[in-house]
Amino acid sequence: MTLIRCGFPSNASGPTFFLPPGKRRNGVYTDWFLEQHGATPYSTVIMTDSGFLTDLAWKQIVPHLIKGIRKVMSDYALTLGIDQATADQLLIGLTFDGFKSHLKNLTELIDMAEHNILAVVEGRDSSEINQAFDRFVAKAGKKRANITLDHLRRSHIAPVIDAWMLVLVGLNMLRDCTNSNVWQNSFIAVNMHPWHRIGVEDWIQKISPFVNAADKFEAEVVDEVALLPSHWRKTNLSLRQKWMAIIDEDSSWDVDLIAKLRTAGMNLSTLSNMFKIYRTEKRIQLKQLAQATTPQPATPKPKKKPINDKGSMIYHLFNPKIPGMTGAEKFEHAIEVRNRTYGPIRGTTVSPHLDVEVSPDNQRFLELQPDDLNMHRVLQVIHNALLLWF
């Protein structure tokens, strides 16, 4: 079962969403039941096939999430003497960890923007440092869940601990969170609490071990032959050479070329990936030609095995190893490499510390037009707005 939670620097908890696997919701676990046992208003249970967050579940969650967040804001604003109409216009920042369902559903992002909720995505692999939930809240919740589950097993209240028993465990986690200052302490620890925030330079200095962590990674050795699909490598060499020759002769990559390759015996599975296969084969051929014509000095044995996983992060991009770079410059460099979309106004630039050549095709993607960005409307709504934290 998945538990989706949110909270505020004021130590207030937002709505919580329980995603047990199955088709039918247990009639006992109503929204009123959840609220009476520790959850905040607009918390609910949403059934999913697997018990994990899906696009369909996210579309059901967002309306409740918006109402719950705005209610917490309104309740807090009223304690400060701010009327309801003004409270509804206050901008709220909501950070995500970058899960794909949070990002690719444009309708839900626009709905948040229309209710003055600014959706901000954390950089990958940085939530432990920059996101309040992962800092202390998640750890405290897991600790409470372990204790509660241990009590349930020992008490023999139920012969089987099913998803609905886990909902009770989740409610116990929420009550434990309410009775402590874990949300507030987490926001302070990640420098996101408005009353305890320090300057950017001081914050970079404080997290300098993480900023400079890329220096510890060794250069990767990528075996491009292993990156080729297995069905391509198992194909007869003469047939592969025949297909490559057809592409060399007619590199238009149009319908006519597809027809020629199909006539030459290429199946659809190979054809669908042929562009990537062709480019990889050409790079391999160039390397082999360079090695045959250039005397190669003796190379030391690599310290690490070749990495063949397509999804592996290329750490050397984050680690330019330029002498004299300060911690702040390394931090800015990592941001330039990591982020790929700033919006049509600012554009995207290649870090000056990367010794790379930008081709015309690369430049086209670096200079995106407004219609190319699926979040452009959201960015327009919140452009130049002040982010209000409380």
N, C-alpha and C positions, 0 to 999 in steps of 0.2 A: 504494500500500500504506500502511496505517495502522500506526503503532507506538505502543503504549500503555505508558507507563513510570511508575514511582513510586520514591520514595527517602525517606531519613530524615535528620534533622539530624546523626546520627552519621556521615554520609557513606556509609552502607550503601545499596545499591540494592535495591529490591524486585523482584518478578517482572515480566517484560516479556512483552508479548503482540504477536505479529506477525499482521496481518490482510491477507494477500495476496488478490487477487481470484481466483475460480475455484471449482471443485467438489471437486477431489481434491488432497489434500496430498501433496507430494513425499515419498516414503518415506525419503529421506536426512535430511531435516530433522526428526528425532525430538526429543523433549524432552531426551533424553540428549545429543544432538548440540548443542543450544542451550546446555545447561549446561556442556559441555566447552569451548565457544568463547566464553564471556564472560557468558552469562545466569545469573541466580540460579535456585535450585530453584523448581519449579512454573511456570516460564516455558513457553509453548507457542505453537503456530501454530494459528490458527482461520480457516478459509476463509469468505469472504463473497462475495456476488455482485458487489459493486462495489469491494471493497477498503477500504470505510469501515466505521465502527462502526455496528452495527444493534442493535435490541433483542434479537434472537435471539443475536447474538454476545456481547452483554453478559451474558446469562443463562449462557452457557458460561464467560465469563471470571471472574465473581465467585467461584465456588467455588475456583478456582486462586488468585485474588487474595487471598482470605481466608487460605488455607493458607500462601501465600508470605509475607504480611505477618506472620502469627503466628510463622512460623519465624524470621524476622529478629529479631523481638522476643525470642523464646526464646533464640536464640544470643547476643544481646547481654546478656540478663539473666543467663545462666550465667556470663559473664565478670565479672559483679558479685557473684557468689555467691548469686543468687536461684534457687531451685529451680523445676522445670518447672511444678508445680501453681500456684505463685504467679504465675509469668510468664504463664500462660494467663489469669489474672484481671485483668492490667494493661490499662487502657483505652488504646487507640491512636486518635489523631485522624487522619482521612484527608480531605484537602481536595480538592474537585472544582471544575472551572471552570464548572459549570452546564449542561453539555450535556444535552439532554433525556433521553437514554437512561440517564444517571446518576440522574435524579430521579424518573422516572415509574414505574419498576419497583419496586413496593412490596415484593415478595417478597425481592428481593435486598437492599434496605435493611434489612429485618427480619433477614435472615440475617447481615448485618454486625453489627447491634446485638446479636444473640444470641452473637456471638463477640467481644464487647467492642471493636468498631471503631465509632467515632463518625464518621459521614459529615457533613462540613461543606461547604457550598456557598459559593464566593466570589461576591461581587457582580459583576454584569456590567461589563465594560470596566475591571476593576481588577486583573486577574491579573498585569499587568506590574509592579505595585507590591506586591501582597499574596501572590502565589503563587510558591513557591520554584522550581518547574519552569520557569516562563516567565522568571524573573529571569536566570539564567545557564545552567542545564542545557540548555534548548532551543537557545540560541544556540551553546553549545559543541558540541552534537550536530550542528547544521546545518553548522558549520564543518568538523567531522571528516567528515561525509558528503560534502561538496563535494570535499574532498581525496581521499577514497577513490574516489569516482566518477571523478575526473579520472585517477587512476592506472589504474583499470580500462579507461577509454577508450584511454589511451595504450599500455597493455600488450597490447591485442588478445587477452586471454585468452579472451574469449567474444565471438562476433560480435554478440550481442544481449544487452543488459542487461535481464533480465526480473525478475519479482517475487522469484524465489528468489535472484538476485544481490543484490537490495535487502535481503534478509534477512541476507546476509553483511555488507553495509554497516552494517545496524543492529547486528549483533554487534560490529563494529569500534567503533561509537559507544559501546557499553556498556563495552568494554575500556578505551577512552580515558577514560571517566568514572570507572572504578574506580581508575585510576592517578593521579587528581587529587583535589582536595578541592572539586570543583564543587558537589556537593550541600550540603556544609556551608557553603560560602561563600554559596550561594543562600539558605539558611535564615537566615543572619545578615543578609543584605542586606534581607530582607523582615520582619525583626524577629520571626521565629518560632523562633529557636534558644533553648532554655531557658537556656543558659549565657551568652548574649550579649544578652539581651532588655533593652530600655529601656522606661521607663514610657509610658503612652498619651499623656500630654500632650507628652512629648519627641518621641514618634514622629510625632504630628500636626504638630508644629512642623517636623520634618525633611521631611515630605512635603507641607508647606504649599503648594508650587506646584501640586500635583495637587488638593489640597482646594479651592483658590481658582480652579482652572481654569475653573469654570463662569462666572466673571465675564467671560471673554473671548468667550462665545457671545452672539450677537445674537438678539433676539426673532424667532421664526418667524412667518411669515404663511401660514396654512393656507387653501387654496382649497377650501371644502367642496363646491362644485359639481363640482370635478374628482374628489372622493372618491366620487361616485355611480357605480354600475356603468355601463359603456359601453352595455350593452343598454337600460338605463333611459333614458339621455340620448337614445338614438336612437329611442325609442318616441314616437309622435305625441303632441303636447302635450295635445290634447283627451282622448285615452285616459288619459293620466296623471292629468289633472284629474278624470276620472270615477272612477278608482280611489281617488284621495285623498278624494273626496267620500263614497264608500262607507265608508271607514274613519272619516272624521269623524262620520258618522251612527251607525255602530255600531263603537265602538272597544273591543269586548270581547276581541278577539284570540282568539276561540274557533273551533270547527269551523264554526259558522254563518257567521262572517265569511269564513272560507276558501272556503266554498261560494259565497258571493256574489261574491267576487273571481274565482273560477274561472268562474262563469257570465258575468261581465262580460268574459271573454277573457284573464285573466291566466294566463301559463304558470307551470309549477312552478319554473323557474329564478328568475324574478322573485319568486314567492311565498315562496320559502325565505329571501330576504333582505329581504322587504318591511318588517319591523319597523324595521330599521336605515335603510332608504331613507326610510320615513315620518318617522322622527325627524330625519333630516338635512334633508329637505325643509322640515319645520316650522321648524327653526333658520334655514334660508335665508330663509324667508318673514318671520320675525320681524326679521331683520337688514334685509331690504329695506324693511319697514314702518317700522322705526326711522330708516333713512336718509331715507325720504320725508317723515317728519313732523318731523325734527330738523334744524336747520341744521348743516351739516357744515363745520368750518373746513378751510382748505387743508391737505392732508396732504403731507408731503415724500415724495419718491420712495423706495420701500423699497430698502434696500441689497442685499437678497437676493431671489432669485426665490422665488415661493411654493413651498412644499414639499408635494407631493401624495402622497408615499410614505406608505402607511399604517403602515409599520414604522419610520418615523423617530422618534427619541427627542425628546421635547419638553424641550429643555434648560432652558427658563425655570422649570420646576418645581424644578430643582436650584439655581436662581439667583434667590432671592427679592429680591435687591438691597435689603435692609433696612440702613439706615445703622447703624453701630456693632456689627454682628455680628462676633464673633471667629472665628478659624479653627476653634476647637473647636465653636462653635455651628453654623458652616457644615457641618462634618463630620457632626455629629449630625443636622442637617436633611437632608443628602443620604442618610443611612442611613434616616431616617424615610420619605423619599419612595421610595427604591429598594426596601426590603424590604416585602413584602406579607404574609408569614406568619410569625408569631412563636410560634404554638401557642395552645391554648385557655386556658392559665393567664395568660400575659401579655396576650394579645389584640393587636390592631393599632390604632394610633392615627394620626390625621392630624396632620402636622407643624403646630405652632402658627404657623409662619412662612408658611403657605399661606393666603391669603385666599379660602377656598372654603366653600361651604355643603354640609353633609352631609345628604343626603336620607334618608328611612326605608329605601329600598332600599340605599343605600350603607351605612347603619348595620348592616343585617343581615349584610352581608359582612364588616364590620369586627368583628363579634361572633360569630365562628364557633363552632360547637359541636364537641365532640371528634369526632363522626362525620363532620363536614364536612372534616376534614383527613386526607389520605391518609397523612401521616407521623406521626399522633398516637401510634401504638404505639411507633414508634422514639423519639419524644421522651420518652415515659413511661419507656422502658428506661434512658435516659441522664440523666434529670432529676436534678439536684443531684450528678452524678458529677464527680469531679476528672479533668481532662484531663492525662494524663501524656505528656510529650514526653521523648525521650532523645537 
